[in-house]
Amino acid sequence: MTKEAVLHYLPYAPPFLFVDELESIDEEKVSGIYTFKADMPCYQGHFKGRPITPGVLLTEVMAQTGVACLGIYLLREQLGQQLPAVAMTSTQIDFYLPVLPGETVKVQAEKIYFRFGKLKCRVALRNAAGELACEGIIAGMIINNAHE
């Protein structure tokens, strides 16, 4: 499955699509890029006069790249025409640096395990300078809807 095909199977659309491009993907890991547009509504009040990207959105970028994209790739042989369902089940994220409006981030995720539809990944998000902004563990369920 190509990187473009993985993105096609993502069950998200703007404004809730947080993967612009996949740099690489294989059975064990994935790397993706996303740019936080400076005019996103979340910046209007987070924080007044000095906006930063909310941690929940940083977590979502890591979940969409790590759990959703990698999960779709791992299920590639079983996917039909329908989009798979993806649900985050747990997160443990540490935040180190702010991500600013307009900044492009890079997410790298590595599979810890994938069994019975549950994918657990170690994730890291780096800012435009290549500095570690946040990292942790994210798990989620990937449900193949092809047989419904």
C-alpha positions in Angstrom: 0.0 0.0 0.0 1.4 3.4 -0.9 1.6 6.4 1.5 -1.0 8.1 -0.6 -3.4 5.2 -0.3 -3.0 5.1 3.5 -4.0 8.8 3.6 -7.0 8.0 1.4 -8.2 5.5 4.0 -8.0 7.9 6.9 -11.5 8.4 8.3 -10.9 12.2 8.8 -11.4 15.3 6.7 -10.6 19.0 7.2 -10.7 20.6 9.6 -10.0 17.5 11.7 -7.4 16.0 9.4 -4.0 16.4 11.0 -1.7 14.5 8.6 -0.5 16.5 5.5 2.1 13.9 4.3 3.6 10.6 5.2 7.4 10.6 4.7 7.7 6.8 5.3 5.7 3.8 6.5 6.4 0.1 7.0 5.4 -2.7 9.3 7.1 -1.2 12.4 7.1 2.6 12.1 5.7 5.7 10.4 6.8 9.2 9.9 4.5 12.1 9.0 4.3 15.9 8.7 1.6 18.4 9.6 1.5 22.2 9.4 -0.7 24.0 12.0 -2.3 26.8 10.0 -2.0 30.1 11.7 -5.7 30.9 11.2 -7.0 27.8 13.0 -9.8 28.8 15.4 -8.0 27.2 18.4 -5.5 30.0 18.4 -8.0 32.8 19.0 -8.2 32.2 22.7 -5.2 29.9 23.5 -3.5 32.1 24.9 -4.5 35.8 24.5 -1.9 37.7 22.6 0.5 34.7 22.6 -1.1 31.7 21.0 0.3 28.2 21.2 -1.1 24.9 19.9 -3.2 23.1 22.5 -1.8 19.8 23.8 -4.9 17.9 22.8 -4.2 18.8 19.1 -0.6 17.7 19.4 -1.9 14.4 20.8 -4.3 14.1 17.9 -1.6 14.7 15.3 0.4 11.9 16.9 -2.6 9.6 17.1 -3.6 10.1 13.5 -0.1 9.5 12.3 0.9 6.7 14.7 -2.3 4.8 15.4 -4.5 5.6 12.4 -2.0 5.6 9.6 0.1 2.7 10.9 -3.0 0.7 11.7 -4.4 1.2 8.2 -1.1 0.1 6.8 -1.0 -3.0 9.0 -4.6 -3.9 7.9 -4.0 -3.1 4.2 -4.6 -6.7 3.0 -8.1 -6.8 4.7 -9.4 -3.3 3.8 -12.4 -3.1 1.5 -13.9 0.1 0.1 -15.1 1.4 3.5 -13.0 3.4 5.8 -11.9 1.7 9.0 -13.0 3.0 12.3 -10.3 4.3 14.6 -10.7 5.0 18.3 -8.0 6.1 20.7 -8.0 4.0 23.9 -5.2 5.5 26.0 -2.5 8.1 26.0 0.5 8.9 28.1 2.1 12.1 26.7 4.8 14.4 28.1 4.9 17.9 26.8 8.2 19.8 26.6 8.0 22.7 24.2 5.3 24.9 22.7 4.3 24.5 19.1 3.4 27.8 17.5 0.8 28.9 14.9 2.1 28.2 11.4 4.7 25.7 12.5 5.3 22.4 10.7 5.8 19.4 12.9 7.1 15.9 12.3 5.7 12.9 14.0 7.5 9.6 14.3 5.8 6.5 15.7 7.0 3.0 16.3 4.8 0.0 16.9 5.0 -1.5 20.3 2.4 -4.2 19.5 -0.6 -4.8 17.2 -3.0 -7.6 18.1 -6.8 -8.1 18.1 -7.2 -4.8 16.4 -5.4 -2.8 19.1 -2.3 -0.9 18.2 0.1 0.6 20.7 2.8 3.0 19.6 5.7 5.0 21.0 5.3 8.5 19.5 7.4 11.6 19.3 6.6 15.0 17.8 9.4 17.4 16.8 8.9 21.1 16.1 10.2 23.0 13.0 13.7 23.3 14.6 13.8 19.5 15.1 13.5 19.8 18.9 11.4 17.3 20.8 8.1 19.0 21.7 6.3 16.0 23.1 6.5 12.3 23.3 4.8 9.3 24.8 2.6 6.2 24.3 -0.7 6.1 22.4 -3.0 3.1 21.9 -6.1 2.7 19.8 -8.4 0.3 18.2 -8.5 -0.1 14.4 -11.7 -1.8 13.3 -12.0 -3.0 9.7 -15.5 -2.1 8.5 -15.1 -3.9 5.1 -17.4 -6.8 6.1 -20.3 -4.7 7.3 
